[in-house]
Every structure is written in C-alpha cells, then in structure tokens.
Amino acid sequence: MANKLKHLGFIQGTINRLANNSFLIKGWSIGLVTAIFVFLGQSYSPASMIIVYFPVISFWFLDAYFLWQERLYRVLYDEVRKIKENDINFSMKIQTFSSGKNTYHETFTSCTLSCFYIPLIIVMSIIILLK
C-alpha cells in the first residue's frame, strides 16, 4: 500500500502545482490588463488600446493548457487509485487520457475559463468604448 500512496502523492503534487499555475495566470492577466490601461490611458488612441487583448488571449490559451493538464492528471489519479498494489509502476504518462471531455479544445471552451475571460474581455471592450 505504501507504493500506491507514494504514487498518488506524486500525482496529487503535480495537480496542486498545475492548479496553482492556473490561479497565478488569472491574477497576472488582471494585473497586466490594469497596468496596460493605466500606461496607455495617458496617451489614448484606439489602435494602441487593441494591444490589451493580446495578453488576455495569450493567458487564456496558457490557462487552458494548465487546466487541461490538471484534468488529465486527475484521470491518472483515478486510474492509479483503482489498480492493485503490485501493478504500481510510478508512471506519470497522461497522453492516453486525452479524449472526450479531456481535450484541449473542450478545456479552452469550458465554463471554468469562459466565465472568467469572456467577462474580462467584455469589460475591457466597454472601457475602450467609453474612452
């Protein structure tokens, strides 16, 4: 049972790091957008305000990648939980679980990310239009 618990601990550690990365990316996206608005607010031009969208969309793609990896490791955790102690091989391969709802596209368009980034883009657009 010790090997199984150790392997599950490795997987859980990876899941925790990926979840923390996702949290940090969301914080960076809000912070960077705010900083760009403050910096470009002094010299406003519609063309220069378009630059605000690039970091948000980039962070959305990066956040989707980390969430996708986290979901795959959760499936791996569930699989390791089910196998017998003698069959533990400490494998961290997650490529075989990337199907169905565990695809990058499904993660990118998930409510978890869409409910954060779409309102952020809408608020940015309203701020740009009101200037």
SEKEKE-41537 format. One record per residue (C-alpha): residue in one letter; y, z, x; residue number from 1. Coordinates in steps of 0.02 Angstrom, whole numbers, plus 32768, in hexadecimal, padded with zeros to 4 digits. Each point is the difference from the previous one (the first is absolute). Layout:
BEGIN
<node resn="a" yy="Y" zz="Z" xx="X" resi="NUM"/>
...
This chain:
BEGIN
<node resn="m" yy="8000" zz="8000" xx="8000" resi="1"/>
<node resn="a" yy="8074" zz="801B" xx="8095" resi="2"/>
<node resn="n" yy="8002" zz="7F46" xx="802C" resi="3"/>
<node resn="k" yy="802B" zz="7FD0" xx="7F4E" resi="4"/>
<node resn="l" yy="808E" zz="807D" xx="7FF8" resi="5"/>
<node resn="k" yy="8042" zz="7FC7" xx="80A8" resi="6"/>
<node resn="h" yy="7FFD" zz="7F4A" xx="7FCB" resi="7"/>
<node resn="l" yy="8055" zz="8028" xx="7F5B" resi="8"/>
<node resn="g" yy="8083" zz="8061" xx="8064" resi="9"/>
<node resn="f" yy="8023" zz="7F67" xx="806C" resi="10"/>
<node resn="i" yy="8016" zz="7F94" xx="7F67" resi="11"/>
<node resn="q" yy="806E" zz="8080" xx="7FA8" resi="12"/>
<node resn="g" yy="806E" zz="800E" xx="809B" resi="13"/>
<node resn="t" yy="801A" zz="7F44" xx="7FFD" resi="14"/>
<node resn="i" yy="8028" zz="8005" xx="7F46" resi="15"/>
<node resn="n" yy="8081" zz="8089" xx="801E" resi="16"/>
<node resn="r" yy="8055" zz="7F9E" xx="808C" resi="17"/>
<node resn="l" yy="8009" zz="7F63" xx="7F95" resi="18"/>
<node resn="a" yy="8048" zz="8061" xx="7F6C" resi="19"/>
<node resn="n" yy="8082" zz="804F" xx="8074" resi="20"/>
<node resn="n" yy="8030" zz="7F54" xx="8043" resi="21"/>
<node resn="s" yy="801B" zz="7FC2" xx="7F4E" resi="22"/>
<node resn="f" yy="806F" zz="8095" xx="7FDA" resi="23"/>
<node resn="l" yy="8066" zz="7FE3" xx="809E" resi="24"/>
<node resn="i" yy="8016" zz="7F47" xx="7FD9" resi="25"/>
<node resn="k" yy="8048" zz="8028" xx="7F55" resi="26"/>
<node resn="g" yy="807B" zz="8079" xx="8050" resi="27"/>
<node resn="w" yy="8031" zz="7F82" xx="8084" resi="28"/>
<node resn="s" yy="801B" zz="7F78" xx="7F7E" resi="29"/>
<node resn="i" yy="807A" zz="806A" xx="7F9C" resi="30"/>
<node resn="g" yy="8057" zz="803E" xx="809D" resi="31"/>
<node resn="l" yy="8011" zz="7F53" xx="804B" resi="32"/>
<node resn="v" yy="8041" zz="7FB3" xx="7F5F" resi="33"/>
<node resn="t" yy="8081" zz="808A" xx="7FF1" resi="34"/>
<node resn="a" yy="8035" zz="7FE9" xx="80B5" resi="35"/>
<node resn="i" yy="8011" zz="7F43" xx="7FEB" resi="36"/>
<node resn="f" yy="8069" zz="8017" xx="7F62" resi="37"/>
<node resn="v" yy="8072" zz="807A" xx="805A" resi="38"/>
<node resn="f" yy="800E" zz="7F91" xx="8099" resi="39"/>
<node resn="l" yy="801C" zz="7F5F" xx="7F9F" resi="40"/>
<node resn="g" yy="806B" zz="8053" xx="7F7A" resi="41"/>
<node resn="q" yy="8095" zz="7FFA" xx="8074" resi="42"/>
<node resn="s" yy="7FFB" zz="7F43" xx="8013" resi="43"/>
<node resn="y" yy="7FB8" zz="7FC5" xx="7F5B" resi="44"/>
<node resn="s" yy="7FC5" zz="7F4E" xx="7FE9" resi="45"/>
<node resn="p" yy="7F74" zz="7FCA" xx="7F8A" resi="46"/>
<node resn="a" yy="7FA7" zz="7FA4" xx="808C" resi="47"/>
<node resn="s" yy="7FFA" zz="809A" xx="806F" resi="48"/>
<node resn="m" yy="7FBE" zz="806C" xx="7F72" resi="49"/>
<node resn="i" yy="7F66" zz="7F92" xx="7FF0" resi="50"/>
<node resn="i" yy="7FC4" zz="804B" xx="80A5" resi="51"/>
<node resn="v" yy="7FD9" zz="80A2" xx="7FA1" resi="52"/>
<node resn="y" yy="7F6B" zz="7FAE" xx="7FAB" resi="53"/>
<node resn="f" yy="7FA3" zz="7FD5" xx="80A1" resi="54"/>
<node resn="p" yy="7FD8" zz="80B2" xx="8038" resi="55"/>
<node resn="v" yy="7FCC" zz="8035" xx="7F51" resi="56"/>
<node resn="i" yy="7F88" zz="7F6F" xx="7FEC" resi="57"/>
<node resn="s" yy="7FBE" zz="801B" xx="80B0" resi="58"/>
<node resn="f" yy="7FE3" zz="80B9" xx="7FDC" resi="59"/>
<node resn="w" yy="7FAA" zz="7FD1" xx="7F5C" resi="60"/>
<node resn="f" yy="7F84" zz="7F91" xx="805F" resi="61"/>
<node resn="l" yy="7FE3" zz="8087" xx="8083" resi="62"/>
<node resn="d" yy="7FED" zz="8089" xx="7F7E" resi="63"/>
<node resn="a" yy="7F82" zz="7F93" xx="7FA2" resi="64"/>
<node resn="y" yy="7F9D" zz="7FEC" xx="80A0" resi="65"/>
<node resn="f" yy="7FF5" zz="80BC" xx="801D" resi="66"/>
<node resn="l" yy="7FD4" zz="8023" xx="7F4A" resi="67"/>
<node resn="w" yy="7F7C" zz="7F77" xx="8005" resi="68"/>
<node resn="q" yy="7FB2" zz="804D" xx="809C" resi="69"/>
<node resn="e" yy="8006" zz="80AC" xx="7FB0" resi="70"/>
<node resn="r" yy="7FA4" zz="7FBF" xx="7F66" resi="71"/>
<node resn="l" yy="7F7A" zz="7FB1" xx="806D" resi="72"/>
<node resn="y" yy="7FE6" zz="80A2" xx="8060" resi="73"/>
<node resn="r" yy="7FF0" zz="805D" xx="7F5B" resi="74"/>
<node resn="v" yy="7F72" zz="7F8B" xx="7FD0" resi="75"/>
<node resn="l" yy="7FB1" zz="801F" xx="80AB" resi="76"/>
<node resn="y" yy="8011" zz="80BC" xx="7FE4" resi="77"/>
<node resn="d" yy="7FA7" zz="7FEF" xx="7F5A" resi="78"/>
<node resn="e" yy="7F75" zz="7F98" xx="804F" resi="79"/>
<node resn="v" yy="7FE6" zz="807B" xx="808F" resi="80"/>
<node resn="r" yy="7FFD" zz="808F" xx="7F83" resi="81"/>
<node resn="k" yy="7F6A" zz="7FB0" xx="7FAB" resi="82"/>
<node resn="i" yy="7F94" zz="7FD9" xx="8098" resi="83"/>
<node resn="k" yy="7F7F" zz="8074" xx="804B" resi="84"/>
<node resn="e" yy="8021" zz="806A" xx="809A" resi="85"/>
<node resn="n" yy="7F85" zz="7F9D" xx="806A" resi="86"/>
<node resn="d" yy="8057" zz="7F5B" xx="7FD9" resi="87"/>
<node resn="i" yy="80AC" zz="8036" xx="8041" resi="88"/>
<node resn="n" yy="8039" zz="7F86" xx="8086" resi="89"/>
<node resn="f" yy="80BA" zz="8030" xx="800B" resi="90"/>
<node resn="s" yy="8034" zz="7F4F" xx="7FD4" resi="91"/>
<node resn="m" yy="80B6" zz="7FE9" xx="7FCE" resi="92"/>
<node resn="k" yy="7FEE" zz="7F4A" xx="7FCB" resi="93"/>
<node resn="i" yy="8059" zz="7FDB" xx="7F5D" resi="94"/>
<node resn="q" yy="7FFD" zz="7F42" xx="7FF9" resi="95"/>
<node resn="t" yy="7F6B" zz="7FFB" xx="7F8B" resi="96"/>
<node resn="f" yy="805F" zz="805D" xx="7F78" resi="97"/>
<node resn="s" yy="808F" zz="7F83" xx="7FED" resi="98"/>
<node resn="s" yy="7FDB" zz="7FB4" xx="7F56" resi="99"/>
<node resn="g" yy="802D" zz="8015" xx="7F49" resi="100"/>
<node resn="k" yy="808D" zz="807D" xx="7FF1" resi="101"/>
<node resn="n" yy="7FFC" zz="8020" xx="80BB" resi="102"/>
<node resn="t" yy="8058" zz="7F61" xx="8035" resi="103"/>
<node resn="y" yy="80A9" zz="7FF9" xx="8055" resi="104"/>
<node resn="h" yy="804B" zz="7F9D" xx="7F6F" resi="105"/>
<node resn="e" yy="7FC6" zz="8080" xx="7F80" resi="106"/>
<node resn="t" yy="804A" zz="808B" xx="8069" resi="107"/>
<node resn="f" yy="80A5" zz="7FA4" xx="801B" resi="108"/>
<node resn="t" yy="8017" zz="7FE7" xx="7F45" resi="109"/>
<node resn="s" yy="7FBF" zz="80AC" xx="7FCF" resi="110"/>
<node resn="c" yy="8069" zz="8075" xx="7F96" resi="111"/>
<node resn="t" yy="8008" zz="807A" xx="8091" resi="112"/>
<node resn="l" yy="8069" zz="7F89" xx="8067" resi="113"/>
<node resn="s" yy="8051" zz="7F97" xx="7F78" resi="114"/>
<node resn="c" yy="8046" zz="809A" xx="7FAA" resi="115"/>
<node resn="f" yy="8059" zz="802E" xx="80A1" resi="116"/>
<node resn="y" yy="8039" zz="7F5B" xx="804B" resi="117"/>
<node resn="i" yy="8030" zz="7F9F" xx="7F63" resi="118"/>
<node resn="p" yy="807A" zz="8086" xx="7FC3" resi="119"/>
<node resn="l" yy="8045" zz="800B" xx="80B1" resi="120"/>
<node resn="i" yy="801F" zz="7F44" xx="8001" resi="121"/>
<node resn="i" yy="804E" zz="8009" xx="7F52" resi="122"/>
<node resn="v" yy="8076" zz="808C" xx="8036" resi="123"/>
<node resn="m" yy="802E" zz="7F9E" xx="809D" resi="124"/>
<node resn="s" yy="8024" zz="7F67" xx="7F97" resi="125"/>
<node resn="i" yy="806F" zz="8063" xx="7F88" resi="126"/>
<node resn="i" yy="8062" zz="8049" xx="8092" resi="127"/>
<node resn="i" yy="8019" zz="7F53" xx="804C" resi="128"/>
<node resn="l" yy="8037" zz="7FB8" xx="7F58" resi="129"/>
<node resn="l" yy="807A" zz="808E" xx="7FDF" resi="130"/>
<node resn="k" yy="8056" zz="7FE7" xx="80A8" resi="131"/>
